[in-house]
Amino acid sequence: MASTQTEQSTATDAAPPKTEWKRGLKIPPQGVGGYDRSWYPACLSADVAPGEVIGRPFLSGEAVVFRGQSGTAILTAAAAP
């Protein structure tokens, strides 16, 4: 009979590590658990028509929502790089 390996889960595995921005700036935690551990809808996917760009206030800044070439809704910061 073949043996199988199983992973043991520990309390430290339960919480993901803090998210860091690519530029090295840490996301400041706000509220219970902080923004990095929660989902906040900016809009519904059905609200974004192909070719449309929607601006939204989001968390403590501005964001835009649009559909990519594949048709998937995308949310990004409303600032030029």
C-alpha positions, 0 to 999 in steps of 0.5 A: 500500500502506498503511503501519502503525505499530509500537511499539518496546519498550524495557527501561524498558517491561518493568517496570510502575511501582510501585503506590501506594495511593489514600491515597498510601501506597506498598506496601512491597516484600517478597521478590524483585520485591515484592508489587506484581509477583506474584500470591498466591492467597487461595483458589480461586474454587470455595471461595466459595459465593454468599452466603458470606463467608470471612476469610483471612490475606493477605500481612501483614494480613486479607482477606475473600472473597465473591461480588458480585451478578454472581457474581464472587469479590471479595477486599478488606481486612477493615477498615471504611473 
